[in-house]
Each structure stands twice: as C-alpha cells, then as structure tokens.
Amino acid sequence: MTKPLLDGADLKLGLFSANCSSGMAVTKIEERWQATWDDNLRLARLADEVGIDFMLPIARWIGYGGETNFHESVLDPVALAAGLLAETERLFVFATIHTAFNHPLVAAKAMATVDQIGRGRAGLNIVAGWNKPEYDAMGVELPQDHDDRYALAQEWWEIVRRLWTEPGRYDIDGRFWKLSGVEALPKPYDGLLPILNAGSSTQGRDFAARNSNVVFTVVGGPDDGAAVVAQVEANARETYGREVGVFTPSYCVCRPTREEAEDFHRWYAEENADWDAVENLMTLQGLHAQSFTPEMLQMFRGRFAGGHGVCPLIGSPDDVANEIKRFWDAGFKGMTLSFVDYVGELEYFAQEVLPRLERMGVRTPR
C-alpha cells in the first residue's frame, strides 16, 4: 500500500530544520527560534492538527560561528523523530542520518524502532556528507572525491535495505563495510520507510533518483525548477525504472499584506542578519558541497540570511499561495517550509494559506 506521503495526489507540505536553533533564518533578532524539545513538541502537535504532512529535522554537530553561532543547538533527529511520532497521530517524521558517521547496522535498528513507535510514519533522510568541520570534529577524513562520498552512501543504504528486508543471519562483504554474522530485528512497521535524499549536484540527484522516494533539491524557483523536475524524473524512470517525487525547500514570511511581509523580512534578514555566520555558511557550501554553483552562491546571499539559501515565499496569503501553486504547476510533488517563529507563523499559514491552496486544487483537505 502506498503511504499517503508518497501518493502524489496533491502537494505535500513539511517543516524543515525546526530542530535547529534559528531554524533556517541566519538572524540576530531575539525572537529567533530556539528549537527546544518543548518548541518542537508544540510545533508537531500543531502540524498534526492543521494537516501538515511531515517534519524534516536535520543533523548538525557544530555551529556556523558568527555572533549567534548559527545552529549552535540542534536536537538529535533520530531521538526527536521517536519522541514526536509517539506524540502525534498522522504526521510523518523523517530522521536525518549521515552515512559517514553512523554504522549501517546501528542505523537500521534505530530507524526500525522509530518506525515501530510511529506505526509506519517514520522516514529516513540519507546524507552523504559535505561539511568538513563536522568531519574534523568526528575525527573522520572527508573524501575529496565527491563520487567516493556517494559510493559509500550507496553501499550504506544497500546494507540498511537488506537488513530491513532479509531475514536470518548472514555476512556482508563490501568495499567500506565487512560484516560477519549480522541479523536485524525488528523490521520496520509496514515495509520500507520513505527514503529522502537531498542532492543538487549531478551525483546527488542521481543517487536520489536511484534510491529515494523523495528527491529533495534546491532550485532557483519554479521556472528553472520545472526543468530540474523533468530531468530528475526522467533519469529515475529511464535509468533505474523508478518513479520519484521531487520536493524543494522554501522559507516563508506571510503577513496580511505584502508590505508587512517585506518589512519583516527586511528587518530580520537584512538589518539584523548575522552576516559573519552567512559568510561562513556560504564559504563551506562553496568549498565542500556542490549543491550551489559559485554564481548561485553570490546571487543567493540574501536568501542565505533569510532562509539558508532556499526559495523565499514572501507576501500576503494570496501571494504565498500563488507562488506555491507555481511550484505545483512546475511538477514538484512537495515543499518544505521554514519560519522565523515556526509555531506562531504556522498558525497563520494554516488559517490563511492552506484554504487557498485547497480552493486552487493544489491541496486536498486533510
């Protein structure tokens, strides 16, 4: 049976990076998101109530510096997923796992347990890795060859998938892992978990097309995104015989008028941006990831302050709903949202934007 997150019936909406201090907003304002357990629990319960489809926490171990040390405090995504799934009824929760830092046997058991807690509502976000300071903190060498990172991730996922699906005890003789006498129980609650992979490089998008249900990729907007969707879907279908859904991240500032939204965005993302943290983040992206070209990094400097470099949704409820519809028309099957104040702003979004999306046929009532 297809899980509702993957049915493609309408545009799925999720919440991104709410487990991180400041969320996606690289700002110095006092009102920035704190990302405590209580914050995330309130947010998950609200999301469950208003019909948001999923939460996608990320994994971080050190901050990005600057005055705020952006992402200084980050709740562990696996433990968080277990807690939130126990406290909700409908919401899917992904856990982000870095293949370089987590043994596949340990990860397979942890995520099968999380899925048992959620009765089939857990998802797995596989990350091949890019952030060199975090590799240094772990005492692990960052492979300089981008292909090697994805070769390791491919073997990691093949081991996890085998552990989730194959009974008994067996040996695994791979390039990166040589395991003797492994066995894995429990299995996931209801078949394989939905798999998400975030990739905007050629290798990343290909890995996602080969392995994921959800290809999570950064685009400039719905116009260039339409070509990306077509390319990713064609690659998955023609090369791997698979159907995938392409999702993209966004950050949202929605107010009763466009002027109010633009004023708030200017206040937190320009006048009070933590520009040192922005520069650190952009430098790391430019040096160690291929999600953004140098031209995109320069163009999106303001977007990094506003929402970590992803697409902005700024304006009135009509403006925001219309822009989301453009992504749906471009072929995207889902989007993530982030806010400066996830709880307060999601309440307004649910009251004003979700009904508009339903009237447009972009969303079906939950």
C-alpha positions as CSV (number, residue, x, y, z in Angstrom):
1,M,0.0,0.0,0.0
2,T,1.3,3.4,-0.9
3,K,1.9,5.6,2.1
4,P,0.0,8.9,1.9
5,L,3.2,10.9,1.9
6,L,4.1,9.2,-1.4
7,D,0.7,9.0,-3.2
8,G,1.3,12.0,-5.4
9,A,-2.3,13.1,-5.1
10,D,-1.5,16.6,-4.1
11,L,1.3,18.8,-3.0
12,K,2.8,17.6,0.3
13,L,4.0,20.2,2.8
14,G,6.6,19.7,5.5
15,L,8.5,21.7,8.1
16,F,12.3,21.8,7.7
17,S,15.1,22.3,10.3
18,A,12.8,23.1,13.3
19,N,15.2,21.1,15.4
20,C,17.9,23.7,14.9
21,S,18.4,26.9,16.8
22,S,17.3,29.8,14.5
23,G,15.7,27.3,12.1
24,M,16.8,28.4,8.7
25,A,17.0,32.2,9.5
26,V,20.5,33.4,10.0
27,T,19.4,36.3,12.1
28,K,20.3,38.1,15.3
29,I,16.8,39.1,16.4
30,E,15.9,38.0,19.9
31,E,12.7,36.3,18.6
32,R,14.6,33.8,16.6
33,W,13.6,30.1,17.0
34,Q,15.2,28.3,20.0
35,A,14.4,24.8,18.9
36,T,13.9,23.3,22.3
37,W,12.1,20.0,22.8
38,D,9.1,21.8,24.0
39,D,9.2,24.1,20.9
40,N,9.3,21.1,18.6
41,L,6.6,19.2,20.5
42,R,4.2,22.2,20.3
43,L,5.0,22.5,16.6
44,A,4.5,18.8,15.8
45,R,1.1,18.8,17.6
46,L,0.1,21.9,15.7
47,A,1.3,20.5,12.4
48,D,-0.6,17.2,13.1
49,E,-3.8,19.2,13.8
50,V,-3.7,21.6,10.8
51,G,-2.7,19.0,8.2
52,I,1.0,19.5,7.6
53,D,2.3,16.2,6.1
54,F,5.8,15.8,7.6
55,M,8.6,17.2,9.6
56,L,12.2,17.0,8.4
57,P,14.8,17.7,11.1
58,I,18.5,17.8,10.1
59,A,21.7,16.6,11.7
60,R,24.3,19.1,12.9
61,W,27.1,18.8,15.5
62,I,28.8,22.2,15.5
63,G,27.5,25.8,14.8
64,Y,28.5,28.1,11.9
65,G,30.0,30.8,14.0
66,G,29.2,34.5,13.8
67,E,27.6,36.4,16.6
68,T,24.9,33.8,17.1
69,N,26.9,30.7,16.2
70,F,24.1,29.8,13.9
71,H,22.8,26.2,14.5
72,E,24.6,26.1,17.8
73,S,22.0,23.9,19.4
74,V,20.5,21.1,17.4
75,L,18.3,18.3,18.7
76,D,19.3,14.8,17.5
77,P,17.0,13.9,14.7
78,V,16.6,10.2,15.4
79,A,15.7,10.7,19.1
80,L,13.5,13.6,18.1
81,A,11.6,11.6,15.5
82,A,10.9,8.9,18.1
83,G,9.5,11.4,20.5
84,L,7.4,13.3,18.0
85,L,5.9,10.2,16.5
86,A,4.9,9.0,19.9
87,E,3.0,12.3,20.4
88,T,1.2,12.6,17.1
89,E,-1.3,10.6,15.1
90,R,-0.9,11.4,11.4
91,L,2.3,13.3,10.9
92,F,5.3,11.7,9.2
93,V,8.7,12.5,10.7
94,F,12.0,11.9,8.9
95,A,15.3,11.3,10.7
96,T,18.4,12.6,9.0
97,I,21.4,10.2,9.2
98,H,24.9,10.9,7.8
99,T,26.3,7.7,6.3
100,A,29.9,8.6,7.2
101,F,29.1,9.0,10.9
102,N,26.6,6.2,11.6
103,H,27.2,2.4,11.2
104,P,24.5,0.9,9.0
105,L,23.7,-1.9,11.4
106,V,23.1,0.6,14.2
107,A,21.1,2.9,12.0
108,A,18.9,0.1,10.6
109,K,17.9,-1.0,14.1
110,A,17.4,2.6,15.4
111,M,15.1,3.5,12.5
112,A,13.2,0.3,12.5
113,T,12.5,1.0,16.2
114,V,11.4,4.6,15.4
115,D,9.1,3.3,12.7
116,Q,7.5,0.8,15.2
117,I,6.9,3.8,17.5
118,G,5.2,5.7,14.7
119,R,3.4,2.7,13.3
120,G,4.7,3.3,9.8
121,R,5.1,7.1,9.9
122,A,8.9,7.3,10.0
123,G,11.1,8.4,7.1
124,L,14.8,8.3,6.5
125,N,16.8,11.2,5.0
126,I,20.2,9.8,3.8
127,V,23.1,12.3,3.8
128,A,26.3,11.6,2.0
129,G,28.1,14.5,3.8
130,W,29.8,17.7,2.8
131,N,30.6,19.8,6.0
132,K,34.4,19.4,6.5
133,P,34.5,21.0,10.0
134,E,32.0,18.3,11.2
135,Y,34.2,15.6,9.7
136,D,37.1,17.1,11.6
137,A,35.0,17.2,14.8
138,M,34.3,13.5,14.3
139,G,37.9,12.6,13.5
140,V,36.9,11.3,10.1
141,E,38.5,12.2,6.8
142,L,36.2,14.0,4.3
143,P,36.7,12.2,1.0
144,Q,37.8,14.8,-1.5
145,D,36.3,12.8,-4.4
146,H,32.6,13.7,-4.5
147,D,32.0,10.3,-6.1
148,D,33.5,8.4,-3.2
149,R,31.1,10.0,-0.8
150,Y,28.2,8.8,-2.8
151,A,29.8,5.3,-3.3
152,L,30.0,5.0,0.5
153,A,26.4,6.2,0.8
154,Q,25.2,3.7,-1.8
155,E,26.8,0.8,0.0
156,W,25.5,2.1,3.3
157,W,21.9,2.2,2.0
158,E,22.1,-1.2,0.3
159,I,23.2,-2.7,3.7
160,V,20.4,-1.0,5.6
161,R,17.8,-2.0,3.0
162,R,19.0,-5.6,3.2
163,L,18.8,-5.6,6.9
164,W,15.2,-4.3,6.8
165,T,14.1,-6.9,4.2
166,E,16.1,-10.1,4.6
167,P,15.6,-12.5,7.4
168,G,18.2,-14.6,9.1
169,R,21.9,-14.2,9.8
170,Y,24.4,-13.5,7.0
171,D,27.8,-11.9,6.1
172,I,28.2,-8.7,4.1
173,D,31.4,-8.2,2.2
174,G,31.6,-4.7,0.8
175,R,34.1,-2.1,-0.1
176,F,33.5,0.1,3.0
177,W,32.0,-2.5,5.4
178,K,32.8,-6.1,6.0
179,L,30.3,-7.5,8.5
180,S,30.1,-11.1,9.8
181,G,27.0,-12.8,11.2
182,V,24.7,-9.8,11.1
183,E,21.0,-10.0,11.8
184,A,18.4,-7.3,12.2
185,L,15.1,-7.4,14.2
186,P,12.7,-5.7,14.5
187,K,12.0,-4.8,10.9
188,P,10.2,-1.6,10.0
189,Y,6.5,-1.5,10.9
190,D,5.0,-1.6,7.4
191,G,7.5,-2.2,4.7
192,L,10.4,0.1,3.8
193,L,10.4,3.6,5.2
194,P,10.0,6.5,2.8
195,I,13.5,7.5,1.7
196,L,14.5,11.1,1.1
197,N,17.8,12.3,-0.2
198,A,18.8,15.9,-0.7
199,G,21.0,16.5,-3.7
200,S,21.5,19.3,-6.1
201,S,24.8,18.2,-7.6
202,T,24.8,15.8,-10.5
203,Q,25.9,12.9,-8.3
204,G,23.4,13.8,-5.6
205,R,20.4,13.9,-7.9
206,D,21.5,10.7,-9.5
207,F,21.8,9.0,-6.1
208,A,18.4,10.2,-5.1
209,A,16.9,9.1,-8.4
210,R,18.4,5.6,-7.9
211,N,17.4,5.1,-4.3
212,S,14.9,7.6,-2.9
213,N,11.2,8.0,-3.0
214,V,11.7,11.8,-2.5
215,V,14.3,13.7,-4.3
216,F,14.9,16.9,-2.3
217,T,16.7,19.5,-4.3
218,V,17.4,23.2,-4.2
219,V,16.3,25.3,-7.2
220,G,16.2,29.0,-8.0
221,G,12.4,29.0,-8.3
222,P,9.5,27.3,-10.1
223,D,10.7,28.4,-13.6
224,D,14.1,26.7,-13.5
225,G,12.7,24.1,-11.2
226,A,10.4,22.7,-13.9
227,A,13.4,21.6,-16.0
228,V,15.0,20.0,-12.9
229,V,11.9,18.1,-12.1
230,A,11.6,16.8,-15.6
231,Q,15.3,15.8,-15.7
232,V,15.2,14.0,-12.3
233,E,12.0,12.1,-13.1
234,A,13.3,11.1,-16.5
235,N,16.6,9.9,-15.1
236,A,14.8,7.8,-12.4
237,R,12.4,6.3,-14.9
238,E,14.7,5.7,-17.8
239,T,17.9,4.7,-15.9
240,Y,16.5,3.0,-12.9
241,G,12.9,2.1,-13.7
242,R,11.6,4.1,-10.7
243,E,9.1,6.8,-10.1
244,V,10.1,9.5,-7.7
245,G,8.6,12.7,-6.3
246,V,10.7,15.9,-6.4
247,F,10.5,18.2,-3.4
248,T,12.1,21.6,-2.8
249,P,12.8,23.7,0.3
250,S,11.5,27.2,0.9
251,Y,11.2,29.8,3.7
252,C,8.0,31.7,4.3
253,V,7.2,35.2,5.5
254,C,3.4,35.6,5.3
255,R,1.6,38.6,6.6
256,P,-1.8,40.2,5.9
257,T,-0.2,42.5,3.3
258,R,2.9,42.2,1.0
259,E,4.3,45.4,2.5
260,E,4.1,43.9,6.0
261,A,5.8,40.7,4.9
262,E,8.6,42.6,3.1
263,D,9.2,44.9,6.1
264,F,9.5,41.9,8.4
265,H,11.9,40.1,6.0
266,R,14.0,43.3,5.7
267,W,14.2,43.6,9.4
268,Y,15.3,40.1,10.3
269,A,17.2,39.1,7.1
270,E,18.9,42.4,6.2
271,E,19.1,44.8,9.1
272,N,19.6,42.1,11.7
273,A,21.3,39.3,9.7
274,D,24.2,37.6,11.2
275,W,26.4,38.3,8.2
276,D,29.5,36.6,9.7
277,A,27.6,33.3,10.0
278,V,26.2,33.8,6.5
279,E,29.7,34.2,5.1
280,N,30.9,31.1,7.0
281,L,28.0,29.1,5.7
282,M,28.4,30.2,2.1
283,T,32.1,29.5,2.3
284,L,31.6,26.0,3.4
285,Q,28.9,25.4,0.8
286,G,31.2,26.7,-1.9
287,L,34.3,24.7,-0.8
288,H,32.8,21.4,0.2
289,A,29.4,21.0,-1.4
290,Q,28.2,21.1,-5.0
291,S,24.6,22.0,-4.2
292,F,25.2,25.6,-5.3
293,T,27.3,26.9,-8.2
294,P,29.5,29.9,-7.4
295,E,27.0,32.1,-9.3
296,M,24.1,30.8,-7.3
297,L,26.0,31.4,-4.0
298,Q,26.6,35.1,-4.9
299,M,23.1,35.6,-6.2
300,F,21.5,34.0,-3.1
301,R,23.5,35.8,-0.4
302,G,20.3,37.5,0.8
303,R,18.5,34.1,0.7
304,F,21.1,32.6,2.9
305,A,20.3,35.2,5.6
306,G,16.6,34.8,5.1
307,G,16.5,31.1,4.9
308,H,19.7,29.2,4.3
309,G,19.8,29.9,0.6
310,V,16.4,28.3,-0.4
311,C,13.4,29.8,-2.3
312,P,11.6,32.6,-0.5
313,L,7.8,32.8,-0.2
314,I,7.2,36.4,0.9
315,G,4.0,38.3,0.8
316,S,0.3,38.2,1.6
317,P,-1.7,34.9,1.8
318,D,-2.6,35.3,-1.8
319,D,1.0,36.0,-2.8
320,V,2.3,32.9,-0.9
321,A,-0.5,30.6,-2.2
322,N,0.0,31.7,-5.8
323,E,3.7,31.1,-5.6
324,I,3.3,27.7,-4.0
325,K,0.9,26.9,-6.9
326,R,3.6,27.8,-9.4
327,F,5.8,25.1,-7.8
328,W,3.0,22.6,-8.1
329,D,2.4,23.6,-11.7
330,A,6.1,23.1,-12.3
331,G,5.8,19.5,-11.3
332,F,7.0,19.5,-7.7
333,K,5.2,16.9,-5.5
334,G,6.2,18.6,-2.2
335,M,7.8,21.5,-0.5
336,T,9.2,22.2,2.9
337,L,8.5,25.4,4.9
338,S,10.6,27.2,7.5
339,F,9.6,30.3,9.5
340,V,11.3,32.6,12.0
341,D,8.6,31.6,14.5
342,Y,7.5,28.2,13.4
343,V,4.5,27.9,15.8
344,G,3.1,31.4,15.5
345,E,3.6,31.7,11.8
346,L,2.4,28.2,11.0
347,E,-0.9,29.0,12.8
348,Y,-1.4,32.0,10.4
349,F,-0.3,30.0,7.4
350,A,-2.8,27.2,8.3
351,Q,-5.6,29.7,8.7
352,E,-5.0,31.7,5.5
353,V,-2.8,29.9,3.0
354,L,-3.9,26.3,3.3
355,P,-7.6,27.0,2.5
356,R,-6.5,29.0,-0.6
357,L,-4.3,26.0,-1.7
358,E,-7.3,23.7,-1.3
359,R,-9.6,26.0,-3.4
360,M,-6.9,26.1,-6.1
361,G,-6.8,22.3,-6.2
362,V,-3.1,22.2,-5.0
363,R,-4.0,20.5,-1.8
364,T,-6.9,18.2,-0.7
365,P,-8.4,18.7,2.7
366,R,-6.8,16.7,5.4
